[in-house]
Amino acid sequence: MPGRTVPDALRAYIGPIQQAVSCFAGVAKIYTSGQVRRVGDFGAWTLNGPEGMTLRGFGRFWASQRYELVETSDEHFDVTGERYRVSTREYLYKVVLDAGHEIRWHWHPKGNSPERRPHIHPSFDLAAHIPSGRAVLEEVIEGCIEMGATPACDDYKDRLLATGGIHKLYRTWADNPTLEADG
């Protein structure tokens, strides 16, 4: 998500994420960490800190991403002419249902796991790495609501489509980060 200044780019990145998680009923706050002031600086965000978010009558949801400030360029599909943008470098999403089932969506190319591609850990074998395309936070949230999490609003699908669309417009890869550009 591009911006004219570093703070503009950070707001353009975090704002849609906050809007997306607000589609869940309950308290949804994005906490950021890291001093992102210049190109190459990394930061991170976490939903509600380490305890995650309670999804009433459904389970618990955790979400976090690590990101980097980059300069926009033709390579990064800049359509705005803005100088900076934020690029996701890692994501970790997890839902634990009250019934005990769990699903994890991961992409951590610099982590300890031998799997560098986006993948899913299914409840029946959390050690398994099922390769997947890039998991967009909004699609994970919509999936949780479709499985029974309480939405905060009736138009959650439209809101998630709008915020997810912003991300998809500026991302530089969808299926395999090793074959496509970073971002």
C-alpha positions as CSV (number, residue, x, y, z in Angstrom):
1,M,0.0,0.0,0.0
2,P,1.8,3.1,-1.2
3,G,2.2,6.5,0.5
4,R,3.9,9.8,-0.2
5,T,5.7,9.6,3.2
6,V,6.7,6.8,5.5
7,P,3.9,7.4,7.9
8,D,1.4,7.6,5.0
9,A,2.6,4.2,3.7
10,L,2.4,2.7,7.2
11,R,-1.2,4.0,7.7
12,A,-2.2,2.8,4.2
13,Y,-0.9,-0.7,5.2
14,I,-2.3,-1.0,8.7
15,G,-5.6,0.8,8.1
16,P,-7.2,-1.9,5.9
17,I,-6.0,-4.6,8.2
18,Q,-7.7,-2.9,11.2
19,Q,-10.9,-2.5,9.1
20,A,-10.7,-6.2,8.2
21,V,-10.4,-7.5,11.7
22,S,-13.2,-5.2,12.9
23,C,-15.5,-7.5,10.9
24,F,-15.3,-9.9,13.8
25,A,-17.6,-9.2,16.7
26,G,-15.5,-8.4,19.8
27,V,-12.3,-6.4,20.5
28,A,-9.9,-6.3,17.6
29,K,-6.8,-4.1,17.9
30,I,-3.7,-4.2,15.8
31,Y,-0.5,-3.7,17.8
32,T,2.6,-2.7,15.9
33,S,6.3,-3.1,16.8
34,G,9.5,-2.0,15.3
35,Q,10.8,1.4,14.3
36,V,10.0,1.8,10.6
37,R,11.5,5.1,9.5
38,R,13.4,4.4,6.2
39,V,13.5,1.9,3.3
40,G,14.7,-1.5,4.5
41,D,13.3,-1.2,8.0
42,F,11.1,-4.0,9.3
43,G,8.1,-3.9,11.5
44,A,5.5,-6.3,12.7
45,W,1.9,-6.3,13.8
46,T,-0.1,-8.6,16.0
47,L,-3.9,-8.9,16.6
48,N,-4.7,-8.2,20.2
49,G,-1.1,-9.2,21.3
50,P,-0.1,-12.7,22.2
51,E,-3.5,-13.7,23.6
52,G,-5.2,-13.3,20.2
53,M,-8.9,-12.6,19.8
54,T,-11.8,-14.3,21.3
55,L,-14.5,-15.2,18.8
56,R,-17.6,-15.6,20.9
57,G,-19.2,-19.1,20.7
58,F,-16.6,-20.1,18.1
59,G,-13.0,-20.1,19.3
60,R,-9.9,-18.0,19.3
61,F,-8.1,-16.3,16.4
62,W,-4.4,-15.2,16.2
63,A,-2.9,-13.2,13.4
64,S,0.4,-11.5,12.8
65,Q,2.6,-10.2,10.0
66,R,6.1,-9.0,9.5
67,Y,6.6,-6.3,7.0
68,E,9.3,-4.1,5.3
69,L,9.3,-0.5,4.0
70,V,10.3,-0.5,0.4
71,E,10.5,2.2,-2.3
72,T,7.9,1.9,-5.0
73,S,9.0,1.2,-8.5
74,D,7.6,-0.2,-11.8
75,E,8.6,-3.6,-10.4
76,H,6.2,-3.1,-7.5
77,F,3.3,-2.2,-9.7
78,D,3.1,1.4,-8.5
79,V,0.1,3.0,-10.0
80,T,0.0,6.0,-7.7
81,G,3.3,7.6,-8.1
82,E,3.8,7.5,-4.3
83,R,7.3,7.0,-3.0
84,Y,7.0,4.3,-0.4
85,R,5.0,1.2,0.2
86,V,4.9,-1.6,2.8
87,S,5.6,-5.2,1.7
88,T,4.5,-8.3,3.7
89,R,7.5,-10.5,4.5
90,E,5.8,-13.2,6.7
91,Y,2.3,-14.0,8.0
92,L,1.0,-16.4,10.7
93,Y,-2.8,-16.9,11.1
94,K,-4.3,-19.5,13.4
95,V,-7.8,-20.4,14.5
96,V,-8.6,-22.8,17.4
97,L,-12.2,-23.7,17.5
98,D,-14.0,-24.3,20.8
99,A,-14.5,-27.8,19.6
100,G,-10.7,-28.3,19.6
101,H,-10.0,-28.3,15.9
102,E,-7.2,-26.0,14.7
103,I,-6.1,-24.5,11.4
104,R,-2.9,-22.5,10.7
105,W,-2.0,-20.5,7.6
106,H,1.7,-19.7,7.5
107,W,4.3,-18.1,5.3
108,H,7.6,-17.6,7.0
109,P,10.4,-17.8,4.4
110,K,13.1,-16.9,6.9
111,G,11.8,-19.2,9.7
112,N,13.1,-22.5,11.0
113,S,10.8,-24.6,8.9
114,P,12.1,-26.3,5.8
115,E,8.9,-25.2,4.0
116,R,9.4,-21.7,2.5
117,R,6.2,-21.5,0.5
118,P,2.8,-20.5,1.9
119,H,1.2,-23.5,3.5
120,I,-1.6,-24.7,5.8
121,H,-1.3,-26.9,8.9
122,P,-4.5,-28.9,9.3
123,S,-5.9,-29.9,12.7
124,F,-5.5,-33.6,12.0
125,D,-1.8,-33.2,11.5
126,L,-0.3,-29.9,12.6
127,A,3.2,-31.0,11.6
128,A,2.1,-31.3,8.0
129,H,2.8,-28.5,5.5
130,I,0.2,-28.4,2.8
131,P,1.4,-26.0,0.1
132,S,-1.1,-23.3,-0.7
133,G,-1.3,-20.0,-2.4
134,R,-0.9,-16.8,-0.5
135,A,-3.4,-16.6,2.3
136,V,-5.1,-13.2,2.3
137,L,-6.1,-12.1,5.9
138,E,-9.5,-11.1,4.6
139,E,-10.2,-14.5,3.1
140,V,-9.2,-16.2,6.4
141,I,-11.5,-13.9,8.4
142,E,-14.4,-14.6,5.9
143,G,-13.7,-18.3,6.2
144,C,-13.9,-18.1,10.0
145,I,-17.2,-16.2,9.8
146,E,-18.6,-18.7,7.3
147,M,-17.6,-21.5,9.7
148,G,-19.5,-19.8,12.6
149,A,-17.6,-16.9,14.0
150,T,-19.9,-14.0,14.8
151,P,-19.6,-11.0,12.4
152,A,-19.7,-7.5,13.7
153,C,-21.7,-6.3,10.8
154,D,-24.1,-7.6,8.1
155,D,-22.0,-6.2,5.2
156,Y,-18.8,-8.0,6.3
157,K,-18.3,-9.6,2.9
158,D,-18.4,-6.3,1.2
159,R,-15.9,-4.8,3.7
160,L,-13.6,-7.7,3.4
161,L,-13.8,-7.6,-0.3
162,A,-12.8,-3.9,-0.3
163,T,-9.9,-4.2,2.2
164,G,-8.7,-7.5,0.6
165,G,-8.9,-5.8,-2.8
166,I,-6.5,-3.1,-1.7
167,H,-4.0,-5.7,-0.7
168,K,-4.4,-7.7,-3.9
169,L,-4.0,-4.6,-6.0
170,Y,-0.5,-3.9,-4.6
171,R,0.8,-7.4,-3.9
172,T,3.6,-8.6,-6.2
173,W,2.9,-12.4,-5.8
174,A,0.0,-14.7,-5.2
175,D,1.0,-18.3,-5.5
176,N,4.8,-18.8,-5.1
177,P,7.1,-16.2,-3.7
178,T,10.2,-18.0,-4.9
179,L,9.1,-17.7,-8.6
180,E,7.5,-14.3,-8.4
181,A,8.7,-10.9,-7.2
182,D,9.0,-10.1,-3.4
183,G,6.0,-8.4,-1.8
